[in-house]
Amino acid sequence: MKNIAVLGSTGSIGTSTLSLCDSFPDRFRPVALAAGQNLEVALAQTLRWGPELVSVATEELAAAFSTRLREAGHTGTEVVFGTAGTVRAATLPAVDFVVSAIVGVAGLEATYAAVLAGKTVGLANKECLVAAGDLLIAAARQHQVALLPIDSEHNAIHQCLRGGRAEEVRQIWLTASGGPFRNTPLADFASITPAQALKHPTWVMGQRITIDSATMLNKGLEVIEACRLFSLAPSKVRVTIHPQSTIHSLVEFIDGSILAQISVTDMRLPILYALCWPDRLDATPAPGLAFDLAALSHLDFAPPDLDRFPCLRLAYEAASTPSHCIALNAADEVAVEAFLKGRIPFLGIPRTIEQVLCLTPAASPASMTEVLAADREAREFAAETIART
Ligand SMILES: NC(=O)c1ccc[n+]([C@@H]2O[C@H](COP(=O)([O-])OP(=O)(O)OC[C@H]3O[C@@H](n4cnc5c(N)ncnc54)[C@H](OP(=O)(O)O)[C@@H]3O)[C@@H](O)[C@H]2O)c1
C-alpha cells in the first residue's frame, strides 16, 4: 500500500489521481489532501477517504471547512491552510508519495519541502521546474528522491529514455496538439475570446493550462521543464505539432532510432506510471486506458509557427536564464488571469510576457527565497504593464 499526498486534490490532475485510488484501493491510499477554494469537492473527498490532514487556501476557508466536517459528523482529519498547510500535507510522516498538482508557483514550496523530506514526487506542476528547476533537481539528487514527471510529454520521454543511455540521446521531441487555434488565421487572433480559448481540442484540463495550450506558452514551459528534468540544452528539445495527441513524445537516439510513447489521451495513465514506477501495474481495474490500435488511421506532424505563437519563441529565449524562466511563468500567470477576466485581449498575453522579460535582468537565484522574490517582482512588473494598457 502506498500512502499518497495529493496537492491540488480538487483540480483536474488531483481528481484523476483520486479516481485511480478508487480503481486500486488496495494499492493507493490518500492520507493528505491540499485543495484551494473548492470546499464542496474537498468535503466529498474528505468524507470518502478520511485523510489524516486536509489543507485549504485560507484561514477563513479552513474554519468553514472544519464546521462542514463537524456538521457531517466527520472526525479524525486535521484541517490546515495556506502555504504552510500545503507544506504540512507534503511532508506528513505517513506520506510515501506526493502528487504535485497545485497550479502555478503556489505549488512550489510544498513540492520543494516534499523533496527535502525525502518523499518520492510525481510532478504535474511544471511551474516548479520552470521557476526553480536547478534547486529542485539538486535537492532531489542530494536527498536521493525520484522526481517522476506526470506531464504526459515528459512522462513519455521518461518511458522512452528507458530504451537507451542519456549520452546516447541526440534530441527529444515534445508533441503539441497545437491547441484550438492551430489553423486560425493570424488576423483573427486579436478577437479570440476566453470561451474560445478554453475549448481544447484533445485534453480536458484546468483553466490556466488550457489557455497556455491556446497560446502555446504551455509547450514553452514544457521545453524548459524538459531541459531541467533531463539535463538537455534547449536546442536538443524540439517541438512538433501533432494534432491527434496520440504520440505523447519521442526520443531520438544517436544511431537514428526514434522511440515514441503512444496511449490514450487520459492523464490517469501518466499518473499511474509515476505512482507505480519502476514497475507497471495491470490497468484493467481502471477502464478506458487501453489504446485501440485498429482505430488509428494516421499521424500528422508539422513544425510550430512561431509567428502565430510567440509565447513558444519567448520560452526558448528564456530557457537558459533562470530569472527569465521565473519571469516568463509569473508574467503568464498574471496575464492569463487578466485575459480570463476580460482585462486584456488574447494577444495581450505574449505582449505582457515580452515586456516583463525586457524588464528582468539575467540572474540565477541561489535559494528558494530568491526565487520567490524574483517571482513576486515579475508579477508586479506584469500587473503594472497590464494596468498601463
Ligand atoms: N490537467 C492536465 O491534464 C495537466 C497535464 C499536465 C500538467 N498539468 C499541470 O498540473 C497542474 C495542475 O493542473 P490542473 O489542470 O489539474 O489544474 P486545475 O484543474 O486548475 O487544478 C488546480 C488545483 O490547484 C489548487 N490550487 C490553486 N491555487 C492553490 C493554492 N494557492 N493553494 C492550494 N491549492 C491551490 C486548486 O484548488 P481549488 O480548485 O480547490 O481552488 C486545484 O485543486 C498545473 O501545473 C498544470 O500545468 C496538468
The ligand as a MOL file (V3000), in Angstrom:
LIG
                    3D

  0  0  0     0  0            999 V3000
M  V30 BEGIN CTAB
M  V30 COUNTS 48 52 0 0 0
M  V30 BEGIN ATOM
M  V30 1 N -4.7750 18.8630 -16.3050 0
M  V30 2 C -3.8730 18.2700 -17.0340 0
M  V30 3 O -4.1770 17.4400 -17.8900 0
M  V30 4 C -2.4080 18.5700 -16.8320 0
M  V30 5 C -1.4720 17.9420 -17.6600 0
M  V30 6 C -0.1280 18.1930 -17.4410 0
M  V30 7 C 0.2870 19.0520 -16.4460 0
M  V30 8 N -0.6410 19.6550 -15.6730 0 CHG=1
M  V30 9 C -0.1720 20.5890 -14.6260 0
M  V30 10 O -0.7220 20.1730 -13.3760 0
M  V30 11 C -1.0060 21.3150 -12.5720 0
M  V30 12 C -2.4880 21.2840 -12.2030 0
M  V30 13 O -3.2360 21.3890 -13.3970 0
M  V30 14 P -4.8000 21.1330 -13.4050 0
M  V30 15 O -5.2050 21.0970 -14.8330 0
M  V30 16 O -5.1290 19.9710 -12.5320 0 CHG=-1
M  V30 17 O -5.3070 22.4920 -12.7500 0
M  V30 18 P -6.7150 22.8010 -12.0720 0
M  V30 19 O -7.7410 21.8530 -12.5480 0
M  V30 20 O -6.9320 24.2440 -12.2350 0
M  V30 21 O -6.4310 22.4750 -10.5300 0
M  V30 22 C -5.5440 23.2430 -9.7730 0
M  V30 23 C -5.5260 22.7660 -8.3540 0
M  V30 24 O -4.6740 23.6390 -7.5920 0
M  V30 25 C -5.4270 24.0980 -6.4470 0
M  V30 26 N -4.9050 25.3980 -6.0480 0
M  V30 27 C -4.8660 26.5380 -6.7780 0
M  V30 28 N -4.3020 27.5360 -6.0670 0
M  V30 29 C -3.9900 26.9940 -4.8650 0
M  V30 30 C -3.3900 27.4990 -3.6940 0
M  V30 31 N -2.9970 28.7890 -3.6040 0
M  V30 32 N -3.2140 26.6630 -2.6380 0
M  V30 33 C -3.6070 25.3840 -2.7010 0
M  V30 34 N -4.1760 24.8310 -3.7930 0
M  V30 35 C -4.3700 25.6400 -4.8460 0
M  V30 36 C -6.8580 24.1310 -6.9210 0
M  V30 37 O -7.7390 24.1780 -5.8100 0
M  V30 38 P -9.2760 24.6890 -5.9140 0
M  V30 39 O -9.8090 24.2260 -7.2180 0
M  V30 40 O -9.8790 23.9920 -4.7220 0
M  V30 41 O -9.2630 26.1730 -5.7650 0
M  V30 42 C -6.9010 22.8070 -7.6740 0
M  V30 43 O -7.0060 21.7420 -6.7720 0
M  V30 44 C -0.6050 22.5400 -13.4160 0
M  V30 45 O 0.6890 22.9110 -13.0670 0
M  V30 46 C -0.6250 22.0230 -14.8440 0
M  V30 47 O 0.2660 22.7130 -15.6870 0
M  V30 48 C -1.9710 19.4390 -15.8360 0
M  V30 END ATOM
M  V30 BEGIN BOND
M  V30 1 1 1 2
M  V30 2 2 2 3
M  V30 3 1 2 4
M  V30 4 1 4 5
M  V30 5 2 4 48
M  V30 6 2 5 6
M  V30 7 1 6 7
M  V30 8 2 7 8
M  V30 9 1 8 9
M  V30 10 1 8 48
M  V30 11 1 9 10
M  V30 12 1 9 46
M  V30 13 1 10 11
M  V30 14 1 11 12
M  V30 15 1 11 44
M  V30 16 1 12 13
M  V30 17 1 13 14
M  V30 18 2 14 15
M  V30 19 1 14 16
M  V30 20 1 14 17
M  V30 21 1 17 18
M  V30 22 2 18 19
M  V30 23 1 18 20
M  V30 24 1 18 21
M  V30 25 1 21 22
M  V30 26 1 22 23
M  V30 27 1 23 24
M  V30 28 1 23 42
M  V30 29 1 24 25
M  V30 30 1 25 26
M  V30 31 1 25 36
M  V30 32 1 26 27
M  V30 33 1 26 35
M  V30 34 2 27 28
M  V30 35 1 28 29
M  V30 36 1 29 30
M  V30 37 2 29 35
M  V30 38 1 30 31
M  V30 39 2 30 32
M  V30 40 1 32 33
M  V30 41 2 33 34
M  V30 42 1 34 35
M  V30 43 1 36 37
M  V30 44 1 36 42
M  V30 45 1 37 38
M  V30 46 2 38 39
M  V30 47 1 38 40
M  V30 48 1 38 41
M  V30 49 1 42 43
M  V30 50 1 44 45
M  V30 51 1 44 46
M  V30 52 1 46 47
M  V30 END BOND
M  V30 END CTAB
M  END
